[in-house]
Amino acid sequence: MTTVLIESQYLPPVGYFAALHSTPTILLERHEHYVKQSYRNRCYINAVHGRESLTVPTTAKHGKVMITDIRIDYGQKWLNNHWRTITSAYGKAPFFEHYAGDLEKILFQKREFLYDLNYELLSLCLKWLRWGTTIKETLSYEKTPSTDIIDLRSLINPKKTDFLNNLYKPTPYYQVFGSSFAENASFIDLIFCEGPSAARVVQASSVRN
């Protein structure tokens, strides 16, 4: 029974789920320091003008801060902007109306902490995939976890993509925009476009099959 140790991410890319495929237990790292310019507070969607970043602003400015202490900055009007951008990009996607309500509900709960928002969104994505995967959280930070745990912390990174080839093989699926396939977009790109077939695409995209 394989357990994968990984950090929380905001609406993670397809490669994140390809790395988790066939994993019965996810061990979510809740004792790490927050890392800026990572997927922890941003995702990338496939919009009318191509790849577009959606970033959750935080109140963290300087120094090392625990991920569970990172507060979301609602002083900025990011939430309405995100939803407007998502709706514009996927409003005509085949399965948008089926899944959008669940996503909107979680986003507009206005969680205080980034980690809590990411946890809820991960749970939602796993529910959509119908995997039955269990999420557990770390009790402390371990630089070197036990040998029965696959440590993927910080390896799925928008700025360092080399390692991703060990986890993810892009499998094209229908997308609303573009004449060429935009690989490793946020999972919402896949679920809005493919619906129940998303699980099959993730399986085909996983190197761990």
Steps between C-alpha positions, in 0.01 A plus 500: 500500500682808374475836674604816318623801697426824318425867566163669458443693179233737372288320237800279411608414146418170334857385567434519874221245471697287255766476773234394751330246276442156662612640838259394777630757750621856452710643782458877477791705636366751752828575677702651218595863448304685237674517161424800280456482123388138516175315438411548866316819422460495122371296211505530123194468281455488124318821407410675176844662477689190610653403833378728778609510863256527790679602820359511851652804676625442851600719791844335527769750411834407653673218683411137557135441575329166557263406221213467749556860613472653153192719488318582178484870419136578432583870491579437136208414272658179375205272574253668266775536240581128521140397464440739212811368322403136562146561376627679190746221422273202568141624487453318169693188601287182482497432874534848650143521627528156659807580713514880531255526789714286733811701416326835543363395838845417640670809358239739637508349849797736538726280705738704712807285440646388167572147624135448597379621160744270321393206717135552412577536130713185499219308670259627235725395212541152648122477538460591133752227407315247718826351618410437863845627597563579868663830595711503814712785633854497632542523878843662476756590235734219402780586263540131415176304538486123546586279205139393444403859413557655157616857559384733223512826698585803285576283195197619303602859448413752226860622485671159509334261260776244435390256771141508380594269212552227759140531612294632212468424130265753335193331356299728269130551565239739368561865597282804438772726360810460288604302196770315694469313827584700814656243729496493880234764548305514824284196565190717451594528132477122475186449707303776326597366159483124557276449801487135615769410245750710698602197706588309183712790373685524832568127494635523145715796605660323795849358467428296814247271323 
